[in-house]
Amino acid sequence: MVSVIVPIYNVERYLRRALDSILSQTYKDWEAILVDDGSTDGSSLIVEEYARRDNRFKAVHKPNGGLSDARNAGMEQISGEFLIFLDADDFLHPQLMELCLEASQRDNSDMVAFTYDRSYRTFGIIRHFLHLGDPTPHFKYYKQPPYLVTDNIYDYATEYSSPKDIEKRWAVKHCQVWRCMYKTYAIRGIKFIKGINYEDFPWWSEVLLHIRRCTILNLPLYFYYPNPQSYILSANQSHKVESLRKGIEVAKQVYSTAPEAKLRAWKRNFLLPFEKKLQKKQNSK
């Protein structure tokens, strides 16, 4: 029922934690596509270890091509009705699949949005700065979580951290692909741009055009770890600038034929913040 794509590159320190969080899901009908993107550390061995332990883990080994290329390779392998992305240095709340599936099936939603645990991220940054171990997560379990259903995701999706024109608790803030569970048919054929950072922006922009209904769960179901060796944090400034420029160019082309209302909302809530980010990075080069 659920496919999970895990792009993997030199993350042996974190990988078992990520894969164990899939094994710990309260919902059990899943497959996990483990895309080893040419790792040179022990990550490949860990991938094979988990594939031997549980046949729901599918091992894919490929030459290094970057995060977008790894995600694209994973999407070629999925068979589930729903899709989740998990970065290999992060991990999932045990109820993520259960709650998102329940919401999608109840509301007939193409996408279920959630948030990440901000306190864990903050503690992780502090402990990393102090050269301490990773913080221990504390999971709260949910029975009847509050939710909001919308037939116009553009009313709630935004790149702004503090949106002014929508109720903050229901805002689907930022375009990280791991913040949602998607119906596979809604994202089928939408590829990530290979070789750039901020690849989420053009991909997410196109996905929004295919979302007929979205359920928003105001729950911290994802645990993000600020790994300094991650694709985005380790990239140089020039590459980030070129990535932003290319992502904006591609997204504009996608929206050149979009309905006017969606185009206006996308420009206001996504394009403008990214153009400002690009200008800021160009000025700091």
C-alpha positions as CSV (number, residue, x, y, z in Angstrom):
1,M,0.0,0.0,0.0
2,V,2.8,2.4,0.9
3,S,6.1,2.9,-0.8
4,V,9.0,4.7,0.9
5,I,11.9,6.1,-1.1
6,V,15.2,6.4,0.9
7,P,18.1,8.1,-1.1
8,I,21.3,7.0,0.5
9,Y,24.8,8.4,0.2
10,N,27.5,8.0,2.9
11,V,25.2,8.0,5.9
12,E,26.2,4.9,7.7
13,R,26.1,6.8,11.0
14,Y,22.4,7.5,10.7
15,L,21.1,4.9,8.3
16,R,20.0,2.2,10.8
17,R,18.0,4.7,12.7
18,A,16.1,5.7,9.6
19,L,15.4,2.1,8.5
20,D,14.5,1.1,12.0
21,S,11.9,3.9,12.0
22,I,10.3,2.2,9.0
23,L,10.3,-1.2,10.7
24,S,8.7,0.4,13.7
25,Q,5.7,1.7,11.8
26,T,2.3,0.6,13.3
27,Y,1.1,0.1,9.7
28,K,2.9,-2.9,8.2
29,D,1.9,-3.0,4.4
30,W,4.8,-1.1,3.0
31,E,7.9,-1.4,0.8
32,A,11.0,0.6,1.2
33,I,13.2,1.4,-1.9
34,L,16.7,1.9,-0.6
35,V,18.6,3.7,-3.3
36,D,22.4,3.5,-2.6
37,D,23.7,6.4,-4.7
38,G,27.3,5.2,-5.0
39,S,28.2,5.3,-1.3
40,T,31.9,4.9,-0.4
41,D,31.4,4.2,3.3
42,G,29.5,1.3,5.0
43,S,26.0,2.4,3.8
44,S,25.9,-0.2,1.0
45,L,26.5,-3.0,3.5
46,I,23.7,-1.7,5.7
47,V,21.4,-1.6,2.7
48,E,22.1,-5.3,2.0
49,E,21.8,-6.2,5.6
50,Y,18.2,-4.8,5.9
51,A,17.2,-6.3,2.5
52,R,18.3,-9.7,3.8
53,R,16.4,-9.3,7.1
54,D,13.1,-8.2,5.6
55,N,12.0,-8.6,2.0
56,R,10.0,-5.4,2.2
57,F,13.3,-3.5,1.8
58,K,14.4,-3.4,-1.8
59,A,18.0,-2.6,-2.5
60,V,19.0,-0.5,-5.5
61,H,22.7,0.3,-6.1
62,K,23.7,2.9,-8.6
63,P,26.6,5.1,-9.5
64,N,26.6,8.5,-7.7
65,G,24.3,10.9,-9.4
66,G,23.0,13.1,-6.5
67,L,19.9,13.4,-4.5
68,S,17.5,14.1,-7.4
69,D,18.9,11.2,-9.5
70,A,18.5,8.8,-6.5
71,R,14.9,9.8,-5.9
72,N,14.1,9.5,-9.6
73,A,15.6,6.0,-9.6
74,G,13.5,5.1,-6.5
75,M,10.3,6.3,-8.2
76,E,11.0,3.9,-11.1
77,Q,10.8,1.0,-8.6
78,I,7.7,1.8,-6.5
79,S,4.5,-0.3,-6.6
80,G,2.6,1.3,-3.7
81,E,-0.7,3.3,-3.9
82,F,0.9,5.9,-1.7
83,L,4.4,7.4,-1.5
84,I,6.6,8.8,1.3
85,F,10.1,10.2,1.0
86,L,12.6,9.7,3.8
87,D,16.1,11.2,3.8
88,A,18.5,8.7,5.3
89,D,19.8,10.9,8.1
90,D,16.2,11.6,9.3
91,F,13.5,9.2,10.7
92,L,9.7,8.8,11.0
93,H,7.2,8.8,13.8
94,P,5.9,5.3,14.3
95,Q,2.3,6.3,13.4
96,L,3.2,8.3,10.3
97,M,1.8,5.7,7.8
98,E,-1.1,4.8,9.9
99,L,-2.4,8.3,10.4
100,C,-1.8,9.5,6.9
101,L,-3.5,6.5,5.3
102,E,-6.4,6.9,7.6
103,A,-6.7,10.5,6.7
104,S,-6.4,10.0,2.9
105,Q,-8.9,7.1,2.8
106,R,-11.4,9.0,5.0
107,D,-11.2,12.3,3.0
108,N,-10.3,10.8,-0.5
109,S,-7.2,13.1,-0.4
110,D,-4.4,13.0,-3.0
111,M,-1.9,14.3,-0.4
112,V,-1.7,14.3,3.4
113,A,0.6,17.0,4.8
114,F,2.2,17.0,8.3
115,T,5.1,18.8,10.0
116,Y,8.4,17.9,11.6
117,D,9.4,17.9,15.2
118,R,10.9,21.3,15.7
119,S,12.1,20.7,19.2
120,Y,14.1,17.7,18.1
121,R,15.7,19.7,15.3
122,T,16.7,22.5,17.7
123,F,18.1,20.1,20.3
124,G,20.0,18.3,17.5
125,I,21.7,21.5,16.4
126,I,22.6,22.5,20.0
127,R,24.0,19.0,20.8
128,H,25.9,18.9,17.6
129,F,27.5,22.3,18.3
130,L,28.5,21.0,21.8
131,H,29.9,17.7,20.3
132,L,27.3,15.7,22.2
133,G,25.4,12.7,21.0
134,D,22.1,12.9,19.1
135,P,19.0,13.7,21.2
136,T,16.7,10.9,22.1
137,P,13.2,11.3,20.5
138,H,10.1,11.1,22.6
139,F,7.1,9.9,20.6
140,K,3.6,11.0,21.5
141,Y,0.9,8.6,20.2
142,Y,-2.3,10.0,18.7
143,K,-5.9,8.6,18.6
144,Q,-8.1,11.2,17.1
145,P,-5.8,14.0,15.8
146,P,-7.3,17.3,14.5
147,Y,-7.2,17.8,10.8
148,L,-8.3,20.2,8.0
149,V,-9.4,19.2,4.5
150,T,-9.1,21.5,1.5
151,D,-9.9,21.3,-2.2
152,N,-7.5,24.1,-2.9
153,I,-4.1,23.4,-1.5
154,Y,-3.0,26.9,-2.7
155,D,-5.0,28.4,0.1
156,Y,-2.6,26.8,2.6
157,A,0.7,26.0,1.0
158,T,3.4,28.6,1.4
159,E,7.2,29.1,1.5
160,Y,6.9,31.8,4.2
161,S,7.7,30.7,7.7
162,S,5.0,33.1,9.2
163,P,2.2,33.3,6.6
164,K,-0.1,36.3,7.0
165,D,-3.1,35.4,5.1
166,I,-3.9,31.9,6.4
167,E,-4.3,30.4,9.8
168,K,-0.7,29.5,10.9
169,R,-1.4,26.1,12.5
170,W,-2.8,24.8,9.2
171,A,-0.2,26.3,6.9
172,V,1.7,23.7,4.8
173,K,5.0,25.6,5.1
174,H,8.0,25.1,2.8
175,C,8.3,22.6,0.0
176,Q,10.4,19.8,1.4
177,V,9.1,16.6,-0.3
178,W,9.3,14.6,2.9
179,R,6.5,16.7,4.5
180,C,3.7,14.8,2.8
181,M,2.3,11.4,1.9
182,Y,1.2,11.4,-1.8
183,K,-1.1,9.2,-3.8
184,T,1.3,7.8,-6.4
185,Y,-0.8,8.6,-9.4
186,A,-0.7,12.3,-8.5
187,I,3.1,12.4,-8.7
188,R,3.7,9.8,-11.4
189,G,6.0,11.1,-14.2
190,I,7.1,14.2,-12.3
191,K,10.9,14.0,-12.1
192,F,13.4,15.9,-9.9
193,I,16.0,18.0,-11.8
194,K,19.3,16.1,-11.7
195,G,22.4,17.9,-10.3
196,I,20.8,20.8,-8.4
197,N,20.2,21.8,-4.8
198,Y,16.7,23.1,-3.9
199,E,15.3,20.4,-6.2
200,D,12.2,20.3,-4.0
201,F,11.0,23.7,-5.3
202,P,10.3,22.9,-8.9
203,W,9.1,19.4,-8.1
204,W,6.7,20.5,-5.4
205,S,5.5,23.4,-7.6
206,E,4.4,20.9,-10.3
207,V,2.9,18.4,-7.9
208,L,0.6,21.1,-6.5
209,L,-1.1,21.4,-9.9
210,H,-2.2,17.7,-9.6
211,I,-3.5,17.8,-6.0
212,R,-7.3,17.8,-6.0
213,R,-7.8,17.5,-2.3
214,C,-5.4,17.6,0.6
215,T,-5.7,16.7,4.3
216,I,-3.5,18.7,6.7
217,L,-2.5,17.1,10.0
218,N,-0.9,19.5,12.4
219,L,1.3,16.8,13.8
220,P,5.1,16.4,14.1
221,L,5.4,13.1,12.3
222,Y,8.9,13.6,10.8
223,F,12.2,14.0,12.6
224,Y,14.7,16.1,10.7
225,Y,18.3,15.9,11.6
226,P,20.6,18.8,10.5
227,N,23.4,16.7,9.1
228,P,26.3,19.1,8.1
229,Q,27.4,16.6,5.4
230,S,23.9,16.5,3.8
231,Y,23.5,17.4,0.1
232,I,22.2,20.9,0.8
233,L,24.3,21.9,3.8
234,S,27.6,20.8,2.2
235,A,27.0,22.5,-1.1
236,N,29.0,25.6,-2.0
237,Q,27.4,29.0,-2.5
238,S,27.9,29.2,-6.3
239,H,26.2,25.9,-6.8
240,K,23.3,26.9,-4.6
241,V,22.8,30.1,-6.7
242,E,22.9,28.2,-10.0
243,S,20.5,25.6,-8.5
244,L,18.0,28.3,-7.5
245,R,18.2,30.0,-10.8
246,K,17.6,26.8,-12.7
247,G,14.8,25.6,-10.4
248,I,13.0,28.9,-10.8
249,E,13.3,28.8,-14.6
250,V,11.9,25.3,-14.8
251,A,9.0,26.0,-12.4
252,K,8.1,29.2,-14.3
253,Q,7.8,27.1,-17.5
254,V,5.6,24.6,-15.8
255,Y,3.3,27.4,-14.6
256,S,3.2,29.1,-18.0
257,T,0.0,27.2,-18.8
258,A,-1.4,26.9,-15.3
259,P,-4.9,28.3,-14.5
260,E,-4.7,32.0,-13.5
261,A,-5.8,31.5,-9.9
262,K,-3.2,28.9,-9.3
263,L,-0.5,30.9,-11.0
264,R,-1.2,34.0,-8.9
265,A,-1.2,32.0,-5.7
266,W,2.0,30.2,-6.6
267,K,3.8,33.4,-7.6
268,R,2.8,35.0,-4.3
269,N,3.5,32.1,-1.9
270,F,6.4,30.3,-3.6
271,L,8.0,32.1,-6.5
272,L,8.4,35.4,-4.8
273,P,10.1,34.0,-1.7
274,F,12.5,31.9,-3.9
275,E,13.4,34.9,-6.0
276,K,14.2,36.8,-2.9
277,K,16.3,33.9,-1.7
278,L,18.2,33.9,-5.0
279,Q,18.8,37.6,-4.8
280,K,20.1,37.4,-1.3
281,K,22.5,34.6,-2.2
282,Q,23.7,36.4,-5.3
283,N,24.5,39.5,-3.2
284,S,26.4,37.4,-0.7
285,K,28.7,35.7,-3.3
